[in-house]
Amino acid sequence: MISIKNQNLYSAIHSIDDTERALSLTVLVERDELSREELWSFTKDSSAIVRKIAVSTLGEPMNEQERKLYWVHLKHETEGGVRGWYMHGLLQNAPKEEIHNWIKWSTDINWSVRWCVSEYLAQYPEYFPQLEKTQDPDAIHIKALPLREWYTAL
């Protein structure tokens, strides 16, 4: 971190080194020196850690257009931790009517994605079946079965 502080952060953010880019992005975020548009540009970075920093900093979508963009990025994201941050942002104020978008994520292989879905469902125990959390990859589909059967019956 010391070497990053002595560098031009705006140059380091374009380094070929993933760690240097991530550290530079972290410092720029801490200093609140990046616009939301600039943060979005880092969601396309080749480094998963850089994408995680960008998405976690973005937080929840600001409007309906950005919400749609979150869903697109979530669908195409290959790294589980980054998907978790997209899901976290999306489910902060998700309307119940959006169930068709997020129900399939109840069986995502990534723990953080399923955790977000489970926590969202827990807010509405009278409306949705609950998703029991598991870290056992063999139990993911079994734990999600009551929720998916309920959804199929809608």
C-alpha positions as CSV (number, residue, x, y, z in Angstrom):
1,M,0.0,0.0,0.0
2,I,2.9,2.4,0.7
3,S,4.2,2.1,-2.8
4,I,0.7,2.9,-4.2
5,K,0.4,6.0,-2.1
6,N,3.6,7.3,-3.7
7,Q,2.4,6.6,-7.2
8,N,0.0,8.5,-9.5
9,L,-3.2,6.6,-8.8
10,Y,-4.7,7.5,-12.1
11,S,-1.7,5.8,-13.9
12,A,-1.7,2.9,-11.5
13,I,-5.4,2.2,-12.1
14,H,-4.4,1.3,-15.7
15,S,-1.5,-1.0,-14.7
16,I,-1.2,-4.4,-16.2
17,D,-0.9,-5.8,-12.6
18,D,-4.3,-6.8,-11.1
19,T,-3.2,-6.1,-7.6
20,E,-1.9,-2.6,-8.4
21,R,-5.2,-1.8,-10.2
22,A,-7.2,-3.1,-7.2
23,L,-5.2,-1.1,-4.7
24,S,-5.4,2.1,-6.8
25,L,-9.1,1.6,-7.2
26,T,-9.5,1.1,-3.4
27,V,-7.6,4.3,-2.6
28,L,-9.6,6.3,-5.2
29,V,-12.9,4.9,-3.8
30,E,-11.8,5.8,-0.2
31,R,-11.0,9.3,-1.4
32,D,-14.4,9.5,-3.2
33,E,-12.6,10.6,-6.4
34,L,-14.5,8.5,-8.9
35,S,-17.9,9.1,-10.5
36,R,-20.5,6.4,-10.7
37,E,-19.8,6.2,-14.5
38,E,-16.1,5.6,-13.8
39,L,-17.0,2.9,-11.3
40,W,-19.1,1.2,-14.0
41,S,-16.1,1.1,-16.3
42,F,-14.3,-1.0,-13.8
43,T,-17.1,-3.6,-13.7
44,K,-15.6,-4.7,-17.1
45,D,-12.1,-5.1,-15.8
46,S,-10.3,-8.5,-16.4
47,S,-9.6,-8.8,-12.7
48,A,-12.3,-10.2,-10.4
49,I,-11.0,-8.3,-7.4
50,V,-11.2,-5.0,-9.3
51,R,-14.8,-5.9,-10.4
52,K,-15.7,-6.7,-6.8
53,I,-14.5,-3.4,-5.6
54,A,-16.3,-1.5,-8.3
55,V,-19.6,-3.4,-7.8
56,S,-19.5,-3.3,-4.0
57,T,-18.9,0.5,-4.2
58,L,-21.8,1.0,-6.6
59,G,-24.1,-0.5,-4.1
60,E,-27.7,-0.7,-5.1
61,P,-29.0,0.5,-8.5
62,M,-29.9,4.2,-8.7
63,N,-32.8,3.9,-11.1
64,E,-34.7,1.4,-13.2
65,Q,-32.3,1.7,-16.2
66,E,-29.4,0.9,-13.9
67,R,-31.3,-1.9,-12.3
68,K,-31.7,-3.6,-15.7
69,L,-28.0,-3.1,-16.3
70,Y,-27.3,-4.9,-13.0
71,W,-29.4,-7.9,-14.1
72,V,-27.5,-8.1,-17.4
73,H,-24.1,-7.9,-15.7
74,L,-25.2,-10.5,-13.1
75,K,-26.2,-12.9,-15.8
76,H,-22.9,-12.6,-17.7
77,E,-20.6,-12.4,-14.6
78,T,-18.4,-15.6,-14.3
79,E,-16.9,-14.9,-10.9
80,G,-19.1,-15.9,-7.9
81,G,-18.0,-13.2,-5.5
82,V,-18.8,-10.5,-8.1
83,R,-22.2,-12.1,-8.7
84,G,-22.8,-11.9,-5.0
85,W,-22.2,-8.2,-5.0
86,Y,-24.6,-7.6,-7.9
87,M,-27.2,-9.7,-6.2
88,H,-26.7,-7.8,-2.9
89,G,-27.3,-4.5,-4.7
90,L,-30.3,-5.8,-6.6
91,L,-32.1,-7.2,-3.6
92,Q,-31.7,-4.2,-1.4
93,N,-35.1,-2.7,-2.6
94,A,-36.3,-5.5,-4.9
95,P,-40.0,-5.5,-5.5
96,K,-41.7,-8.9,-4.9
97,E,-42.9,-8.8,-8.5
98,E,-39.3,-9.2,-9.7
99,I,-39.3,-12.8,-8.5
100,H,-38.9,-14.1,-12.1
101,N,-35.5,-12.4,-12.3
102,W,-34.0,-13.7,-9.1
103,I,-35.6,-17.1,-8.4
104,K,-33.1,-19.0,-10.5
105,W,-30.2,-17.5,-8.4
106,S,-31.5,-19.6,-5.4
107,T,-29.3,-22.5,-6.8
108,D,-26.2,-20.5,-7.8
109,I,-23.1,-22.3,-6.8
110,N,-21.8,-19.2,-5.1
111,W,-22.6,-19.0,-1.4
112,S,-22.9,-15.2,-1.3
113,V,-25.5,-15.2,-4.1
114,R,-27.7,-17.8,-2.4
115,W,-27.2,-16.0,1.0
116,C,-28.5,-12.7,-0.6
117,V,-31.6,-14.6,-1.9
118,S,-32.2,-16.2,1.4
119,E,-31.9,-12.9,3.3
120,Y,-34.3,-11.3,0.9
121,L,-36.9,-14.1,1.3
122,A,-36.5,-13.9,5.1
123,Q,-37.9,-10.3,4.9
124,Y,-41.2,-11.8,3.6
125,P,-41.8,-15.0,5.5
126,E,-45.6,-14.6,5.0
127,Y,-45.2,-14.3,1.2
128,F,-42.3,-16.6,0.2
129,P,-41.1,-20.0,1.2
130,Q,-37.8,-19.7,2.9
131,L,-34.5,-20.8,1.5
132,E,-32.4,-22.7,3.9
133,K,-28.7,-21.8,3.7
134,T,-26.2,-24.5,3.0
135,Q,-22.5,-24.6,2.1
136,D,-22.8,-28.2,0.9
137,P,-22.7,-28.1,-2.9
138,D,-24.7,-31.4,-3.1
139,A,-27.5,-29.9,-1.0
140,I,-28.0,-26.6,-2.9
141,H,-30.8,-27.9,-5.2
142,I,-32.5,-29.9,-2.4
143,K,-32.6,-26.8,-0.1
144,A,-34.0,-24.7,-3.0
145,L,-36.6,-27.2,-4.0
146,P,-39.5,-25.9,-1.8
147,L,-39.0,-22.4,-3.2
148,R,-38.8,-23.5,-6.8
149,E,-41.8,-25.8,-6.5
150,W,-43.8,-22.9,-5.0
151,Y,-42.7,-20.7,-7.9
152,T,-43.6,-23.3,-10.5
153,A,-47.1,-23.6,-9.0
154,L,-47.7,-19.8,-9.3
